[in-house]
């Protein structure tokens, strides 16, 4: 091989090395694919909820008051002690000497009897009206339930009728409780009148006050008492309901009978409840940030039996999620993938390793996931939380943790 050929081969080798170095240098300066977090459009259920703190409360709380003046003898009952209707002695009162009572006190005792009689009649009338309303609600519900399968009645009509039946059932229960308590108060008032009339013996004339309900003691008192003094507060914590205050703007979105999920109440297993009433009047409440808000109380009944929530008591805090809309089978995507574009909404869809700007139509959202009405199909990959580096056509790749 002559010298000219060797020189040519050497030059070609140098040229090849120079080209390789230039290629490597050019590749090093090429823009690298942007690392992104990938989310996938999926088909599945979606719930939109109003999330607020709530508290439990005993539905029927009863305050036992002294029907006459005298010395309240100590009874060993304390908060949390169980009581039985007609059996447990709540208090024993040693009445004052009837001969020392003036005409005004005797007149007051007689007036209390008459007032108790009027309350009993009124409670019975309300109970009868609640029973009539229940019968009407039950008839309507049964009729709509039969029409629902044929489509002659809508699902909304069925839900309204079912909630009306639940409310009527609760009204009947409350009405019967009110009649029972009114009759109990009438008995106490009559017994007190007997012990304040002239000629009533002082010895052995103690008045025993028995519990009007099955439940437990919430608060108690002792010492000298006058007529009308509060003695014992009773309630049955197996008979709890929920009070959840929400913004008035959210209250109008809550349908009758809405499902309620209760979390972080002291157990890992959530509890379920149903909205019975959205109170018609709002109230002013100042938030922790000092903002004045119009709030509305939402009352809900537990679906789970008392055994599943035996550790809950009166005024316990719960975290409530009130379902205002539910979709059983929708296309949904991470809400962080959506952004405003040209007066609507858009996402960056990933096709062949590149970000493709895609306009979409959106529906309901719960803040975490959003329903997609158009523009995406189940299985499409999109970029979640796109940064300002992402543009239409930019090469992208999944972050290392997602590969």
Secondary structure, DSSP 8 states (H G I E B T S, - for coil): --HHHHHHHHHHHHHHHHHHHHHHHHHHTS---EEEEEEE-EEEEEEEEEEEEEEEEESS-EEEE-SS-EEEE-----TT-EE-TTTSEEEEEEE--GGG--HHHHHHHHHHHHHHHHHHHHHHHHHHHHHHHHHHHHHHHHHHHHHHTTTSS-HHHHHHHHHHHHHHHHHHHHHHHHHHHHHHHHHHHHHHHHHHSTT--STT--EEEE-SSSEEEEEE--EEE-TT-EEEEEE-TTSEEEEEEEEHHHHTT--TT-EEEEESSSSSS-EEEEEEEE-S--EEEE-TTS-EEEEEEEEEEE-S-GGGGTT--TT-EEEEEEEEEEEEEEEEEEGGG-EEETTEEEEEEEETTEEEEEEEEEEEE-SSEEEEEES--TT-EEEES--TT--TT-BEEE-GGG-
